[in-house]
Amino acid sequence: MRQRGFVLVIVLFFSLLLSSTIASFSRRARLDSAIVVNRDNGARAEALARGGTRLAIALLLQDRLEEQRLDLPIDTKTDLWAQASGIPIETEDGGVLRLEIEDAAARLNLNALIAGGELVSGADAFLVDFLAKVIEEMPGRPEDKLYEEDDLAKDLLDFIDGDDVTDRGELEDDYYQQQVPPYRAANRPLLALPELALIRGFDGALIGALQPYVTVFPYIEGQGPNPNTAPAWVLASLFIGPETDRRLAPEDDVRRILMERTAGPLCDGISHEACVPMQEAYSESTLLPHTQRSDVFLIRATARYSGVSRTIEAVLDRSQADDPAILAWSVR
């Protein structure tokens, strides 16, 4: 009897062991299968996002040809590339693609504050007021936002201008060489917004607050924002008025620009039946030269298959229509 009981225990033990092994193997097989499926969906999503980026480039080049055909070199929110933004595109195999195409000139170009290595007239005053506005709108109590916009403006301009001496007469690298690791002031245009973190006084919170307002594109020969594509918060950051009395655009001016551009593109120096004269939108000059057409665009293509998504972010320069240049490219 004892032997039978012992054998029964052994049989039960190995039965449980076998059952556990089978269950573990089954779970592992399901997990491996899910990993393979997700990997496959990820690859398909990335391929679709890459195709979406090429579609966005085609739309932008087509828009360039349309501008030439109509003899109306102006970019607006009614252009084909803008209308394609945000609309989900479904594929036959179950994928969903969403494009976001943004005119780089819809934001304030920090590199446009310097021309030929020299400060643009009035850029320092504009930058001080602009930074003060952004800091004021940041969340948090005023006493917690310990920024000095005068110093921030000077340090930013010193970092990207062509010389190695600060506005205060000091060597720019004296501060940056004391950092860990040490580095030098760029003395060139900013290549990406995260470079702001290298500038004295610019922390993550401030850079995050600046992102909806600013860009670094184009790197050189940048101009002011395009009133036809800039959102309200950027328009409210324009410096208007005579040179002796410039100020940030008041709310009434912003509303007038937004209203006038719905009737047609705001044009300056262009005679065309579709145009709304720029002076009808605002009568006072801006600090930075405004632009009406753009060569640089920000493209975001997001594709999804069965809950797995991939996003490609690219920056396109279409100034050479026969050979457009990709200035930046990232996949996430």
Backbone torsions as a table, in degrees:
resi	resn	phi	psi	omega
1	MET	NA	-41.2	179.7
2	ARG	-62.5	-39.4	-179.9
3	GLN	-64.3	-42.3	178.3
4	ARG	-61.3	-43.0	178.9
5	GLY	-62.7	-40.1	179.2
6	PHE	-64.8	-42.5	178.2
7	VAL	-62.4	-40.8	179.4
8	LEU	-61.7	-41.5	178.2
9	VAL	-61.4	-44.0	-180.0
10	ILE	-63.3	-42.3	179.3
11	VAL	-62.2	-44.9	178.7
12	LEU	-61.9	-41.4	-179.3
13	PHE	-60.8	-48.8	-178.4
14	PHE	-70.7	-29.0	175.8
15	SER	-65.5	-44.6	177.1
16	LEU	-63.5	-41.2	179.8
17	LEU	-62.4	-42.2	179.1
18	LEU	-65.9	-42.3	179.0
19	SER	-62.3	-42.9	179.3
20	SER	-63.4	-41.4	179.9
21	THR	-64.4	-42.8	179.5
22	ILE	-63.4	-43.0	179.4
23	ALA	-63.1	-44.0	179.3
24	SER	-63.4	-43.0	178.9
25	PHE	-62.3	-40.3	-179.8
26	SER	-64.9	-43.8	178.4
27	ARG	-63.1	-42.1	-179.7
28	ARG	-64.6	-38.9	179.5
29	ALA	-64.9	-42.1	178.0
30	ARG	-65.2	-40.4	179.4
31	LEU	-64.0	-45.2	178.6
32	ASP	-61.8	-39.3	179.0
33	SER	-64.0	-42.2	179.0
34	ALA	-64.6	-38.9	179.0
35	ILE	-63.2	-43.1	179.6
36	VAL	-63.8	-43.0	-179.9
37	VAL	-63.9	-45.3	179.7
38	ASN	-63.9	-39.2	178.2
39	ARG	-64.1	-40.6	178.6
40	ASP	-65.9	-44.3	178.5
41	ASN	-64.8	-36.1	177.2
42	GLY	-64.0	-42.3	178.7
43	ALA	-65.2	-40.4	178.8
44	ARG	-65.9	-41.2	-180.0
45	ALA	-64.1	-41.9	179.0
46	GLU	-64.8	-40.7	178.0
47	ALA	-62.4	-40.0	179.0
48	LEU	-67.9	-38.8	178.2
49	ALA	-64.6	-38.2	176.7
50	ARG	-64.2	-41.1	176.0
51	GLY	-63.7	-37.5	177.6
52	GLY	-64.0	-36.9	177.2
53	THR	-63.7	-41.8	177.9
54	ARG	-65.5	-35.5	176.4
55	LEU	-63.6	-43.2	178.9
56	ALA	-61.3	-41.6	178.4
57	ILE	-62.7	-41.7	179.0
58	ALA	-62.1	-40.9	178.9
59	LEU	-63.3	-40.2	-179.3
60	LEU	-69.5	-37.7	177.3
61	LEU	-70.8	-36.6	175.6
62	GLN	-63.2	-39.6	177.5
63	ASP	-62.6	-38.0	177.7
64	ARG	-61.6	-43.6	177.8
65	LEU	-64.4	-38.1	179.7
66	GLU	-66.1	-38.1	176.7
67	GLU	-60.8	-41.3	179.4
68	GLN	-68.4	-38.1	-179.4
69	ARG	-65.5	-42.1	-178.5
70	LEU	-85.6	-6.9	-174.4
71	ASP	54.1	45.1	-178.8
72	LEU	-136.6	79.5	-175.7
73	PRO	-77.0	71.3	-178.0
74	ILE	-137.1	137.4	175.3
75	ASP	-104.7	130.4	-177.8
76	THR	-135.5	173.8	178.8
77	LYS	-75.1	-5.9	177.5
78	THR	-97.5	-0.5	178.2
79	ASP	-65.9	159.4	-177.0
80	LEU	-58.2	-42.6	-179.3
81	TRP	-61.0	-35.2	179.9
82	ALA	-73.9	-38.0	-179.5
83	GLN	-68.6	-26.7	179.6
84	ALA	-77.4	-14.2	-177.1
85	SER	-71.0	134.1	173.2
86	GLY	84.4	-5.9	-178.5
87	ILE	-90.3	121.5	178.8
88	PRO	-68.9	133.9	178.1
89	ILE	-113.8	116.6	-178.2
90	GLU	-94.7	137.6	178.5
91	THR	-100.0	163.7	-177.1
92	GLU	-66.9	-24.3	-178.1
93	ASP	-96.3	17.5	173.1
94	GLY	94.8	5.0	178.4
95	GLY	-84.7	156.7	176.4
96	VAL	-130.2	128.3	-178.9
97	LEU	-118.2	135.9	176.3
98	ARG	-131.1	125.9	179.9
99	LEU	-103.9	142.8	169.5
100	GLU	-129.0	117.2	-179.3
101	ILE	-119.7	123.8	-176.0
102	GLU	-125.6	132.4	173.1
103	ASP	-67.4	122.3	179.1
104	ALA	-59.5	-29.5	179.8
105	ALA	-75.8	1.7	173.2
106	ALA	-75.5	-7.7	177.9
107	ARG	-121.1	170.1	178.6
108	LEU	-81.9	126.6	-178.0
109	ASN	-88.6	111.2	-179.7
110	LEU	-63.1	-32.7	-179.9
111	ASN	-70.4	-17.6	178.7
112	ALA	-73.8	-8.3	177.8
113	LEU	-74.1	-16.4	179.5
114	ILE	-121.3	132.8	177.2
115	ALA	-129.8	122.4	-178.2
116	GLY	61.2	31.0	-179.7
117	GLY	80.8	-2.8	-177.9
118	GLU	-113.1	150.4	179.6
119	LEU	-66.3	131.2	174.6
120	VAL	-68.5	139.8	-178.0
121	SER	-55.7	126.1	177.6
122	GLY	83.0	-2.1	-176.7
123	ALA	-63.8	-36.4	-178.7
124	ASP	-66.1	-42.5	178.8
125	ALA	-65.1	-41.8	177.8
126	PHE	-61.0	-46.4	-175.3
127	LEU	-63.6	-38.1	178.4
128	VAL	-61.5	-49.6	-179.4
129	ASP	-65.3	-39.0	-179.7
130	PHE	-64.8	-46.7	179.3
131	LEU	-63.6	-38.3	178.1
132	ALA	-61.4	-39.8	179.2
133	LYS	-65.1	-46.4	-179.6
134	VAL	-63.3	-43.7	-179.3
135	ILE	-64.2	-40.4	179.2
136	GLU	-62.2	-34.8	-177.3
137	GLU	-85.2	-7.0	177.4
138	MET	-66.4	144.7	176.8
139	PRO	-65.0	152.6	178.8
140	GLY	115.2	166.3	179.9
141	ARG	-75.8	146.6	-179.9
142	PRO	-54.1	-38.2	-177.5
143	GLU	-70.9	-14.1	178.2
144	ASP	-91.2	-13.2	-178.7
145	LYS	-98.0	79.8	-172.7
146	LEU	-87.3	69.4	178.6
147	TYR	-116.8	145.9	173.2
148	GLU	-112.2	102.4	-174.7
149	GLU	-62.0	-31.6	176.9
150	ASP	-61.5	-47.0	-179.9
151	ASP	-67.5	-40.8	179.1
152	LEU	-60.0	-44.9	-179.2
153	ALA	-63.0	-44.9	-179.7
154	LYS	-63.7	-43.2	-177.9
155	ASP	-67.9	-37.5	178.1
156	LEU	-64.3	-47.9	-178.4
157	LEU	-66.1	-37.8	177.1
158	ASP	-63.9	-35.3	-176.6
159	PHE	-67.5	-31.8	-175.2
160	ILE	-108.6	-6.2	178.8
161	ASP	-74.8	177.6	-171.2
162	GLY	-87.2	-7.6	-177.9
163	ASP	-106.0	178.2	-178.5
164	ASP	-115.6	22.6	179.5
165	VAL	-119.1	136.5	-178.6
166	THR	-76.2	169.6	175.6
167	ASP	-62.2	-22.0	-179.4
168	ARG	-89.1	-0.9	179.9
169	GLY	88.0	8.6	178.6
170	GLU	-95.1	163.8	173.0
171	LEU	-74.0	128.5	-176.4
172	GLU	-59.1	-35.3	-173.5
173	ASP	-79.3	-7.9	179.4
174	ASP	-56.6	-41.8	179.7
175	TYR	-76.3	-46.9	-172.7
176	TYR	-69.6	-28.6	177.9
177	GLN	-73.0	-14.0	178.3
178	GLN	-90.4	-4.2	179.9
179	GLN	-80.8	165.8	-179.7
180	VAL	-119.7	112.9	-6.6
181	PRO	-74.9	158.5	179.7
182	PRO	-70.2	150.1	176.6
183	TYR	-151.4	-178.6	-177.2
184	ARG	-120.8	157.7	173.7
185	ALA	-61.3	144.9	-173.9
186	ALA	-66.8	-43.5	-175.2
187	ASN	53.0	41.3	179.1
188	ARG	-161.1	170.7	176.8
189	PRO	-61.6	150.1	173.7
190	LEU	-67.7	137.6	-179.3
191	LEU	-95.9	-19.5	179.0
192	ALA	-160.4	151.5	-178.2
193	LEU	-60.4	-36.5	178.5
194	PRO	-57.6	-18.1	176.7
195	GLU	-63.8	-19.1	177.1
196	LEU	-58.3	-27.8	-179.6
197	ALA	-64.9	-17.9	178.8
198	LEU	-80.4	-15.6	-174.1
199	ILE	-87.8	136.3	-178.6
200	ARG	-53.9	127.8	175.3
201	GLY	94.4	-15.0	-177.4
202	PHE	-93.2	109.0	178.9
203	ASP	-104.7	178.7	-175.5
204	GLY	-60.4	-39.8	-178.4
205	ALA	-64.0	-43.3	-179.6
206	LEU	-68.5	-41.9	178.8
207	ILE	-62.7	-40.7	177.4
208	GLY	-62.3	-38.3	178.9
209	ALA	-69.7	-28.7	-178.8
210	LEU	-79.3	-25.4	-171.3
211	GLN	-54.5	-40.7	179.7
212	PRO	-68.6	-12.7	-173.9
213	TYR	-102.6	-31.7	-164.0
214	VAL	-122.4	162.0	174.4
215	THR	-144.8	172.2	174.6
216	VAL	-116.9	6.0	-176.5
217	PHE	-105.6	141.6	-8.5
218	PRO	-72.5	159.4	-176.2
219	TYR	-65.4	-41.7	-178.8
220	ILE	-127.6	160.4	-178.9
221	GLU	55.2	35.3	177.7
222	GLY	-74.8	155.8	178.2
223	GLN	-125.9	-175.3	178.2
224	GLY	-74.2	-179.4	-176.3
225	PRO	-71.1	160.7	177.4
226	ASN	-92.1	111.8	-178.3
227	PRO	-61.7	-17.0	-179.5
228	ASN	-80.3	-20.0	-176.6
229	THR	-123.8	-14.5	-177.0
230	ALA	-68.8	136.9	176.1
231	PRO	-72.1	169.8	-174.3
232	ALA	-58.3	-40.7	-175.9
233	TRP	-68.5	-27.1	175.1
234	VAL	-77.3	-41.8	177.5
235	LEU	-58.5	-35.0	179.4
236	ALA	-71.5	-7.6	179.2
237	SER	-102.0	3.9	177.2
238	LEU	-71.9	146.1	177.3
239	PHE	-97.4	117.9	-177.9
240	ILE	-122.6	169.9	176.8
241	GLY	104.0	170.0	177.8
242	PRO	-64.1	159.8	-174.1
243	GLU	-58.6	-28.6	-178.4
244	THR	-85.6	-8.5	-176.9
245	ASP	-147.4	57.4	-179.4
246	ARG	-85.6	149.0	-177.9
247	ARG	-155.3	162.3	176.5
248	LEU	-67.2	144.2	-174.9
249	ALA	-59.7	129.5	176.5
250	PRO	-73.4	166.8	-175.9
251	GLU	-59.8	-37.8	-179.2
252	ASP	-62.4	-39.8	179.2
253	ASP	-66.1	-39.6	179.2
254	VAL	-63.5	-44.7	179.0
255	ARG	-62.6	-37.7	-179.1
256	ARG	-67.0	-40.4	177.7
257	ILE	-62.7	-46.5	-179.4
258	LEU	-61.9	-37.2	-179.5
259	MET	-72.7	-45.6	-176.3
260	GLU	-65.1	-35.2	-176.5
261	ARG	-74.5	-12.1	174.1
262	THR	-74.4	-20.1	179.7
263	ALA	-83.7	-14.5	-178.2
264	GLY	157.3	168.7	-178.7
265	PRO	-64.5	137.6	174.9
266	LEU	-75.5	122.4	-173.6
267	CYS	-120.2	145.3	175.9
268	ASP	-132.2	115.6	179.4
269	GLY	78.5	13.5	178.4
270	ILE	-121.8	128.2	177.2
271	SER	-101.5	107.7	-178.0
272	HIS	-153.3	143.4	-175.3
273	GLU	-63.5	-24.2	-178.9
274	ALA	-82.8	-10.3	-170.7
275	CYS	-81.6	146.9	166.2
276	VAL	-107.8	118.6	-178.4
277	PRO	-54.3	135.3	-176.9
278	MET	-56.4	-36.4	-176.9
279	GLN	-66.1	-16.3	176.0
280	GLU	-75.1	-22.1	178.9
281	ALA	-88.5	-41.8	174.0
282	TYR	-154.3	142.6	-173.0
283	SER	-100.3	-11.7	-176.3
284	GLU	-104.8	150.7	-174.6
285	SER	-75.1	154.5	175.8
286	THR	-95.8	161.0	179.6
287	LEU	-65.2	-51.2	-178.6
288	LEU	-95.0	146.6	176.0
289	PRO	-59.8	128.0	177.2
290	HIS	-79.9	163.5	177.6
291	THR	-124.3	159.6	179.8
292	GLN	-118.2	-21.0	176.4
293	ARG	-133.9	157.6	-174.2
294	SER	-128.0	152.3	172.7
295	ASP	-109.4	-17.4	-174.6
296	VAL	-114.1	131.1	-178.2
297	PHE	-134.4	148.0	176.5
298	LEU	-99.7	127.8	-177.0
299	ILE	-119.1	131.4	174.1
300	ARG	-129.0	116.7	-179.9
301	ALA	-115.1	117.1	-179.9
302	THR	-115.1	125.0	-179.5
303	ALA	-121.4	146.1	-177.4
304	ARG	-137.4	135.2	171.3
305	TYR	-130.5	117.5	174.3
306	SER	48.7	47.9	176.1
307	GLY	84.6	-6.0	177.4
308	VAL	-102.2	125.8	-176.6
309	SER	-125.2	153.2	172.6
310	ARG	-135.6	141.6	179.7
311	THR	-125.0	132.1	174.0
312	ILE	-112.6	127.5	175.9
313	GLU	-113.2	127.4	-177.2
314	ALA	-137.7	156.1	174.5
315	VAL	-121.6	123.2	-175.1
316	LEU	-111.3	134.9	170.9
317	ASP	-110.7	112.4	-176.3
318	ARG	-103.2	19.5	-177.6
319	SER	-60.4	-32.8	173.6
320	GLN	-104.3	94.5	-171.9
321	ALA	-59.8	-31.0	-179.4
322	ASP	-82.3	-8.3	180.0
323	ASP	-152.0	67.7	-179.2
324	PRO	-62.3	145.8	-175.1
325	ALA	-110.3	135.9	173.2
326	ILE	-90.1	113.8	-177.6
327	LEU	-86.5	-25.4	179.7
328	ALA	-153.9	150.8	-177.9
329	TRP	-155.0	127.5	176.2
330	SER	-145.0	148.3	178.8
331	VAL	-122.9	132.9	177.1
332	ARG	-146.0	NA	NA
